Amino acid sequence: GVVAQTKFCGSGDGMITYDVDGTLLYIAGGASTNQYGRIKNAASIALFGDDIVVSDTGNDTLTVYKITDYASTINKAVSASANGRYEEALLEWQNVLKMNSGLYIAYTGLGKAQMRIAMADSDLEGYEQALEYFTLANEKSYYSKTFKELRKDSLSENFGLLVGVFGVIVAGIIALYVVNKIKKKKKHERGA
């Protein structure tokens, strides 16, 4: 299925590629009147393999944009995530970060993949790693979802321990109550 879309922006910003969630992935090209590779009036955009072909009626040209390694790696990461291959997505997003360590969507992608892996394995450390990635991306929505899952799995994992501790506390309170009653009864019997 389609995991990313490219559209030409009429304001002259170029071709904008975004994922199915509407997250901007990268921008290519741009508006210009005479510069090679720039578009004056895009009439249509088509994919030819991995290449993007743009028909420009303003310059009377047909321009073929070859995808860069950077864009290709982002596309692989997005595709792996969209198709449930989260381990592969982790590797691809890490490759993206080697090319651009400040790309927030790479940290978001790492966080999403790590969260999905943690959910499948009920891996508390995986959730914590996902939270770190979301913090780096300043991604509050997925941070909250991940924290909720971490809390739920943590509670599930430790439920028996919590019930046991609660049972010991209740038994201790009952024992203290019974001991105090017995002491009062003996004291009352001695005084009578």
N, C-alpha and C positions, 0 to 999 in steps of 0.2 A: 504494500500500500504506500501511499504518498506520506512521507515523513517530513518533507520540507517543501516550501513553495517559493518561487522567485517571481517578483513582480517589478515592473518598471514604475518608478515613482514620477509622477508628472511634474513635481516641483523641481526637478533637475538633480535630485540626490543620487540617481543611478538605480541600479537593480538591487532590490532589497530581498534577501533570502531570510525566511523565518520558519520556525518549526510549527507543528500542528497546534501548539498552545499559544502561538502568536509571538513568541520570543524572537527578537532580532538575532540572527546568527552572524550575518556579514553583509556588507554592501560592496558592490562592484560597479565599475563604469562611472558615469556621471554625465551631466549635460554640458555641451560645448558646441560651438559652431564649426570649428575647423580642426580640432585636435583628433589625431588618429585614436580610435577606440572609444571615443566619447560619442554620445548619442544626442542628436538634436530633436528628433521627433520619432519616438518608438511607435511603430505601427503594430508589431507583433513580437512575441517572444516564444521560442520553441526550444525543447531539449533535443539534442542529438547525441545520444550516449550520455557522457558526463558533461559535454559541452553545452553552452547556452548560445543560441543563435538569435540575433536581434535584427529585425528589419527596420531600417531607419529611413522614413520617407523625407525627412528634412535634409539629409545628406545624400540621399539616393544610394545607400550602401546596405550591405548585408554583413554584419559583424559577428564573428565567431569568437566567443570568450572561452578560453581553455581554463578549466578549473585548476586552482593552485593546490599544492600539497596541504596547505593550511585549511582551505575550504573543504577539501576532500576528507581530511581527518575529522573535521567538525561533522560533516555529513555522515561519516561512518559511525561516529559516537551517537548522533541523533538516531540513526537507523537501528543500531544495536539496542538502544534503550527502548525505542518504540516497538521493537520486535521481541522484547523480553530477554535479551541476551545481556544481562547486567554485568557479568564478569568482563565480557568484551567491551562493554560501554565504559567501565572503569579504566581499562587500559587505554582506550581511545581518548577519553577526556584527559588522562594523564599525559598522553602524547600532545594534545592540544596545549596543555599548560607548559610543556617544554618549548613550544613555539611562541606562546604569549602568556606569561605567568600572571598577568593582570586581568584576564578574561573572566568576568564574574559568571558568565553562563557555563563555563567549564566547571567551576566550583559547584554551581547548582546541579549540573549534570552528574558530577561525582556524588553529590549528596543524594540525589534521587536514586541513582543506581545502588549506592550503599544502603539506603533505606529499604529498597525492595529486597535486596539480599538478606538484610537483617530480619525483615518481616517473614521471609520464607524459612529462615533458620532459627527464629526467636533468639537472635544473637544480640545481647545487650551491648557488647563492645562495638558491634557494627552500627547500632543506633547512635552511640556516642560519637563515632567517627563521622557519621552523616550529619550530626548536629554541628560538628566542627566545620565541615564543608559549607553548610548553610550559613553559618556565622561569617565565614570568609566572603560569601556571596551576598551577605546582607539580605538573605531570603527568609522573611518572617513567616510566610504562609506554610512553606514546607518544614520549617523549623518547628512550628507548632504541631503539625501533623506527626512529625517524627517523635517529638517529645511525648505526645499523647500515646503513641505506640510503645515507646520505651517504658513509660509509666505502667501501661496495661500489662506488658510482658513481664516487667519487673515484679509487679504485684502477683501475677499468675505464678511466676517462678518461686516466689517466696511465700505463697499463701499458706502452705502447710506449716512453715516456721511461725508465721504470724498467729495462726490459730493455736499452735502449741504454746507460744508465749502467753497469749491471752488466756488459755486454759490454766496455765500454771499460776498466773496472777489471780484469776478467779478462785482457784483452789486455795491459794495462800490467804486470800481475804476470808474465805469461808472457814479455813482452819483457825485463823486468828479470832474470828467471831466465836467459834465453838470453844476455843481455849479460854477466852475471856468469860464466857457464860459459865464454864466449869469452875473457874477461879472465883467468880462471884457467888456461885452456889455453895462452894466449900467455905468461903469466907462467911456467908450468911449462916451456914450450919454451925460453924464454930462460935459465932456470936450469939446464937440462940440457946 
